[in-house]
Amino acid sequence: MAGSSELLDMTGAVMVILVKRSTHLTAANAYQKGDERVRRRTATRRRGTRAVRQAGAKKQHILEAAAQVFRQKGYDRATLRDIAKAAGLLPGSLYYHIRSKDELLRQIVEQPIRDLCAQLEDLVVANVPAADKLTRAMAMHLHAFEAHYPSLFVYLQNLLQVDAMRRRPLQKQAKRYEECWQRMLIQGIQSGEFPPDLDVKVSSFAILGMCNWMHHWYRQEGRLSIDDIIQQFTHLVLDGLRRQPRD
């Protein structure tokens, strides 16, 4: 009987050991499976992030190619086949990224215009003299054209011709932009920097017209750098604005 009792005790001890070992193995397997799930989710997220970055880079490449084609051929003469060729794509592949030529033109100019408008609005409320604001605003305007060449030139060339350019958000931004220039001129009149009889609306249109007309003649490889042009334009505008009113 004593032998049987000892045998039972030994058997029980072995069963306990086996159960504990099985529990440890089950827990280890669970941890391994959990780690594997985490690794799979992480890898999936990384692949998704990489795919988004690649798609964004491809879209930007298409926009840059389209801007060059529009600049060289003009919006009306440029075709989606021309753009696909410039971007190194098959014509059919282009439709995966864009819906129409109008939409493509809108996407080319939308962000640069939004950024430029935001910068000018910050400048309007800055605590500096109005003449300094105008100097900075002209430099900002022309440097944006240089940085986004030829995208913004394409926008100006086709502003009144393409339905995508007449959409309300773009029209509202253009209106806000004009108003920023007019507010700076009003500030100059109030501070005594500019003559009290200055026609604010006409003056703002004259400044913007002079700057925007550059799309007809400016070339990056031309005789004058963008800074040379900024300097000359600034002198023309400020010298004219600072003239005393006529009796």
Secondary structure, DSSP 8 states (H G I E B T S, - for coil): -HHHHHHHHHHHHHHHHHHHHHHHHHHHHHHHHHHHHHHHHHHHHHHHHHHHHHHHHHHHHHHHHHHHHHHHH-TTT--HHHHHHHHT--HHHHTTT-S-HHHHHHHHHHHHHHHHHHHHHHHHTSSS-HHHHHHHHHHHHHHHHHHTTTHHHHHHHTTTT-GGGGSHHHHHHHHHHHHHHHHHHHHHHHHTSS-TT--HHHHHHHHHHHHHGGGGT--TTSSS-HHHHHHHHHHHHHHHHTS----
